[in-house]
Amino acid sequence: MKSASASLDDIDRLILATLQDQGRITNVELARLAGLTAPPCLRRVRALEDDGAIESYHAKLDPRTLGYGITVFAMVSLKSQAEDDLRAFEDHVATLPLVRECHMLNGEIDFILKIVARDLQHFQGFLTSGLTTIPNVESVKTSLTIRTSKSLPGVPVDIDT
């Protein structure tokens, strides 16, 4: 894996930004945008994949179209913060499909989870039988998303931005 973004040149950054925004672009079109021919462009993409700069490719799906009408953020506090207990919680949460993101935090809250559910009743069932019953969970505080005004996948390719 590349140790720093400084090892990326302008063409690498253009390729990354384009793929992040247009994951289905053809290599021929990507090469044209990057000012390359197709073979060297593909070599650069493969190198970026091998170096870990590109982790995966995926489609961004509309949760509502798939029946997930609500998004909830859950702030979870654990009884123990021993490393084995933290990992056990993370491992358990990784098996829960409704939990889309899990982030360990510093401060009073140990984890914040992004959860999708069909509706409030569906979420309540998940909360009471799926989340609060996890071993070592001390408390769960939730906030229902009212509106999402910004949701960008990925990261800025230009670190100076």
N, C-alpha and C positions, 0 to 999 in steps of 0.2 A: 504494500500500500504506500502511496506517496505520502511523505511526511508532512508536507505543507502545500497549501494552494499556490505558493510561489513557484513551484515546479511546473505548474500548468502554464502553457503559453496562450496567446490570444486565440489561436485556432482551437485548442482544447476547450477553452472557456466558451467559445461560440458553439462548439459541438455540444457541450454539456447543457448550455442554456436552451439550445434548440430542442434537444431530446427531452429535456425536462418539460418544455412547453408543448411539444408536438411529438409525443412518443411513437406515433405511427408513421412518421416521415420515412420515406425510402432513403436508402443509402445514397442513391444517385442524386436526389434532391438535396440531401444534407451536404454531400460533397460540393454541389454547385454553390450552395450558400456559404460554405467554408472556403471556396476558391481552390478546391482540390479536385482531383479525379477520384473515381469511386474506390479503387484499390487502396490508396494511402488513407483515404477517409475511413474505410472499414478497419484498417490496421490501427488507426488512432482510437476508434471506438472500442475495439477489442482490448487495446492496451488500457484504456480507461476502465473497462470492465475488470480486467485482470488486476489492476492496481486498487480496485475497490471504490473508485470515484463514482462509478455507476453500480448501484447495488441490485437493482431489479427494474423491470418494466411492468406497468400495470395500467388498467383503465380506472378512471375515477367514476364511480357509480353514484347515482342519485339515490340516497337512502329512502326518500319518500316514494319513489317509483317502486321500490322493492318492499314497501310496507312498513318501513321504520319511520314513524311519524314524529318521534321525539329523540332529542339528544340530551343526556344528563351528564354533568360532571360530579363525580363522587370524591370527596376528600376523606381518605381512610387513615385512621391512626391505629397503630398496632400496640399490643401490650409489651412486646419485646422488640428491640431493634438489633438484636444479635444478628450477625451476618447470616447464619443458617436460617433464622426465622424470616429475615427479609427475602432471602432466596426462595424459601418455601412459599411465601405469599406470592412472589413473582411467578413461580412455576405454576401455582394453582390458577392465578388470574390468566395466565397464558392459555389455559384450557377453556376459557369462557368466551364463546364467540361474540356475545353482545358487548364485551369490553374490547374497544377498538384501539385504545392507547392506554399505557400505564407508565407513569413517570414517578420516580422516587424524588422527593423534595427534601430540602433542609427546613428546619423550623418546627412548628407545632404539628403540622400534618406530615405524615410519612409518605403517602402516595396520593396522586390525583389520577383518576380514571376517567376516560371518555367512554360513555356507554350509549348505545342506541337501543331503542325498544319500539314496539309497535305503537304503544299508547301508555298512559299512566298505569293502568291496571297491569299490563305486561311488565312494566318496570317494577312496580311494587312487588309482584311475585318474584322477580329476579332478585330484588333487594333483600327480601325477607328469607328466601330459601337458597339463594345462590351466593350472595355477597356477605351478609352479616353472619352467616354460619361458617365462614372460612376460619380455621383455627388461627388464633392469635389476633383476630380483629377485635379491637377495643371499641372503636366508634366509627360511624360513617355519617358524614354530613353531605347532603346532596343539593345541587342547584340545577334547576331545569333551564335549558337554553330557550330563550324567548325568540331571539332572532340572531342569525349569523350574518355579520356585515363584511367579514373577510375570512376566507378560507383558502389559503394558497398551499398547494403541495410543494414539497422540495424545499430548497434553500436558495438564497441569492448566490449566483455564480460568481459575481464580482464582490469580493470581501469588502472593498472600500465603500460599497453602497450603503 
